[in-house]
Amino acid sequence: MQKYFIEAFIQHIVSVLLHHIHTPEWFSSVMPIFTLLYPLNRCGYVIFVAVIDFYIIRSKIMNLKQLYYFKRLSETQHYTEAASSLFITQPSLSHAISELEKELGVSLFARKGRNVEITQNGKRFLPYVEDALASLEKGRLTLQKSGLESKENIRIAFIYTMGEYVVPQLIQKYSASPSHHNVTFSFTQGTSLNLLQELKAGKTDLALCSYIADEPDIDFIPIIQQELVVVTAKDHPLARLYQHEVELAETIHYPYVYFAENSGLRPFIDNVFMQQKMVPDIACYVEEDTAMAGLVSIDYGIAIMPRISALANYNVHILTIKNKIPPRYIYLATMKERVLSPAIQSFKEFVIDDSQRTG
């Protein structure tokens, strides 16, 4: 009878503890204790251990994420904007800041209309947070530089057309140096918009893509210039009429295979038509150049697209545009505030130097 009373009492104590636990991490901390101690008959010992464990859990100190969140909110002074840039929900950010304020015993932010402003206590705390995060990042880079990690991986994201020639050539040239033999690469392909989302989320280190407006946190450096051309099927009327070049006005009567909205080239091509005061007849939308070339080759429509080497693999006719059309640029994109490791910084500088040498 005493055994069952003790077991019931222990179960009650643990259930009280679990009632106060608000995160999965805390739950997983308590459950092993309950599992191990439940069969014991030493009631005083079990209660003591359970209470001590509860005290440790409730005394959990601030974590790195809270410090990163605090720093970002102090920069934006706007919960929605900060949460969006951190790729978390606003309630998650609010909860993290609230827990940090509880831990410190002071208010770090005060409401100001729809925004927030950092308090005097927050301003006093901020430089310590910045120093701590900077110190941690330096420590991480020091470990990498010291060779504790024998290989360093550089994550490169690029639009589809860069995979045929440009990226392989860059990797080959960079890897030829003996000092770069400990560097490995991983690759991601996609549209410019998707690649920049990966970059902002920290899933890639550099991106080769189109310039996208309204991205103040991203550094865009032009590295490759591409000429825009009109592409038609080999037996298209325009191919029979014009051998080398054409005015855009001559193309307006034919349907276009056009870049989709999530393509980085879409705003650029839209602007070309706007400047010429032309409205294209659009047959269909595609995300990338090879799909466009394939559809043009079967005469599903004509297209304006970059002059890429892959066009030689398709049954298409290429016409230079007589109109004064600015070239399209491919950019090397990195996060402005993200500290790059020595290897990533080295590769970034190599890509920029190579683009200047090759023109």
N, C-alpha and C positions, 0 to 999 in steps of 0.2 A: 504493500500500500504506500509505504514511504517512497519507493522508487517511482511510482506513477505520479505522486505529488511533486517530487523534485523535477521530473521530466516536464510536467505541465507548467511548473513555475519557470523553468529555463526557457521553455517555448514562449511563454508570455513575455519574458525579458527581451528575447530576441525580436519578437514581433513589435515591441515598443521601439526598439532600435530601428527596425526596418521602416517603421512608420515615419521616422524623421529623415530617412535617406531620400535624396532627390535626384541622384544621378546613377547611371548604370555602373560607373566605376566604384562608387561607394557600396552599392548592392553586392557586387562581386567580391568586395573586401570582407563583408560580414558573412556571407554564405559559407565560406570554408570554415569559419570559426564555429558557426552553428552546427555544421555537419560533424566536425571533429569532437565537439564538447557535449553534444546532445546526450550521448550514452553515459556520460560520467555521472557519478553519484555524489561528488563533492560540490555541493551546491554553492558554498562560499567562494570556492576557487573559480567556478564557472561564471558566477555573477561578476566577480572581480575582473576577470579577463574580458567579459563582454562590455562592461562599463568602460574599461580602459580603451578598448578598441573603438567604442562609440566616441570617446573623448578625442582620440587621435583623428578620427574621420571628421568630426565637427570642427577640428582645429586646422583643417586643410588650408595650406597657405596659397597665396596667389600663384598662378601659373603663367607660362610664357605667352599663351594665347591671349590672356587678359591684358598683358602688357602690350602686345602687338595691337590689340583692339583699341586700347586706350590711346596709343600713339596715333593711330589712324583717325580716330574720332577727334583728337585734338587738332589734327590737320584740316579736316573737313568741317568740323563743328556742325555736322548734320547727320543724324542717325541713318536715314535712308541711303544717303550717298556713301557713307562709310561702310554700311553693311553690304551694299552692292559691290563696292571695290574689293571687299574681303571675301566675297562669294558666300556670305551667310545671310540668314534672315534677320530682319530688324529686331524681332523679339529675342533672338539668340544674343545679339549684340547688347541689347538693353539688359538682359539677365547677367551677362558677363561683367558689364560695367558696374551694375548694382552689387554683385558679389565682391568685386574689387573694392568698391566704396565701403562695404560692410567690413571687409578685412582691414582696411586702413583706418576706418572710423571717421572719415571725412567725406564731404561731397567734392567730387572732381569736376562735375559739370552742372550748369544751371540752365533751366529752360529760358529761351528768349524767342518768343513767338513760335514759329515752326522749327526754328533751329535751336542749337544749344551753344553756350559759350563756356569756355574753360574757366574754372574758379581760380582764386589766388592759390588755394591748396593744390589744385591741378597744375598750375604753372610752376609751383615749387617742386612738384613731383616729376614733371615732364623731363627735365634734363637728366635726372638719375635714370629714368627709363631709357632714354635715348642712349646714354652712355653704356648701360647694361646690355642693351640689344646690340649695339655696335661692338662691344667687347666680345660677346658671344659669337658674332659673325666673324670677327678677327680670329677667334680661337678655332672656329671651324675651318677657315682657310689655312691657318697655320698647320693644322693636322694634315690637310690635303697636301700642302706644300712640302711637309717633312717626309712624305713618302709612306706614311702609315697606310694610306690607301694607294696601292701600287698602280692601279689604273684609274684614270679619271674619264668619265663618260660625258660627252657633249651632246645635248639633245637639240637637233636641228629640225625645224618645221619649214616646209616649202610648198609653194603652189605646184600643181602637177607638171607644168612645162619645165620647171627647173630640174626635174629628176632625170631627164634624158641625157643632158650633157653638162649643165652648169655645176650642179652639186657634185656629181662624180669627179669632175675635173678639180674642183676645189679640194675635195677630200684627198685625191691622189697627190696634188701638189703639196698640201700641208703635211701629209703623212710621210713625205719623202725625207723630211728633216729628221735626223737621228734623235734630236731633242723632243720630238713629238711622238715617238714610238710607244709611249705609255698611255696615249690618248685613244679612246674608242669613241664611236659615234652611234647614236640611235636616231631614227628618222620618223617623221610624221608628215603626211601629205594631206592637203585639203584646200578649201577656198580661203581667201585672205581673211574673211571675217572669222571663220572657224579657227584659223591658226592664231589669230590675235587673242581669241578667247583662251586658247591653250597657253599662250604666252602669259597672259594676265593671271591665269590660275596657277602659274608656276609649274606647268607640266612640260614646258619646253624652255630652252635657254635663249635661242635666237630663232628668228623667222625670216624667210625670204618671201616677200609678198608685195601686194599693191599698197599704196598709201591709202589709209582710211582716215577721214576727217573726224574731228571731235574725240581724239584719243590723246589727251594731254599728258598721260603718264608714260607714253611710249615714244622712244627716240627712233625716228625714221631717217636712215642714211641712204641716199640713192647710190646704187652700185652697178646697175645694168640698164642700158637704154635699148628700147625696142621700137622698130618702125611699125606703124599700122598700115595694113594693106587691105584691099578688097579681094576676096577669094570667091571663086565661082566654080561650078562643075566644068569639066573640060569641054563639054558640048553646049554650054550655056550661050545664049545670044550675045551676052557681053564679051565672052571669050572669043567669039567669032568676029565681033566688031572691033575690039581693042586688043592689041597684042601685048602692050607693055604698061600703059597707064590709062587712067580714067578720071573724069570729074565725078564727084559724088552725086551731082544732080542727075547724071545719066543712070544712076542705080535706083532711083527712088520708085520706079515703076515695078520693081521686083521684090518679092517677099524675102525677109531676112531671117536667118537663124541668129538669135540674139542672146546675149549673156543674161543669166538670171539675176535677180536682185541681190542674192548673197555672194555674187562674184565681185571681186575687187575691181574688175575692169568695167563693171556696169556704169558707175557714175561718170567715168572717163568717156565712154562711148556715148552716153546720153548727152554729155556736154558737146561732143563733136557734132551731133545732129542739131543741137540747139544753136550752136554758132552758125551752122549752115542754114538755119531756119527750115529744117526738114523734119518730117515726121515719118519714121520708117513703118512699113507694113510688116508686122512681125508674124512669122509662121510658127515659131516655137522658141522656147527658152532652154538653154543648157548652162551648166555650171563651169565647164572647162573646155580648153581649146581643142583637144583631140576629138571630143564628141562633136564639137562644132565642125571640124574638118571632115569628119565622117559623114555627117548629114549633108554638108555642102557637096561632097563628092557624088552623092546620089541625086543631086539637084533638088533637094528638099527646100533649098533657099540659098541666097548668097550671104556673105558675112563680112564684117569688118573685124579684124583680129590682128594680133602681132605676127610679124614675119618670123616664124619659128622653123627650125630645121626639120621638125616632124612633118611639115607640110609636104616634103618630098616623098613621103610614104603614101600619099593619098592622090587620087585621080582628080586633081583640082588645078585651076588656072589662077595665077597670082597677078594682080594688077596694082601697080604703084598708084597712090592717090595724088592727083595733081594739086588739089587744094592744099593750103598751108595748114597742116595738121601737126600739132606738137607731138613729140615722141612719148611713148609710154615708158615709165621707169619701174624697175623692180627695186625694192628697198630692203635693206637689212634692218630688222626691227628688234629692239631690245627694250627692257623696262628701264626707265630713267633712274629710279631710286633703288634698283636691285644691285647689290654688290656682286660682281662677277668673279668667279674663281680665276686664278692665274691662267689656267688652260683655256677657259672660255674667252677671257679677255685677249689672250694671245691669238685665238682663232678669229675673233672679231676684227682685230687689227690686221690680220693676214688677209681676210676677205676684202677689207677696205683698200689695202695696199694693192692687192691683185686687180681690183676693179680700176684703179688709177693707172696701173701699168698697161692693162689690156685695152683701156678706153671704152 
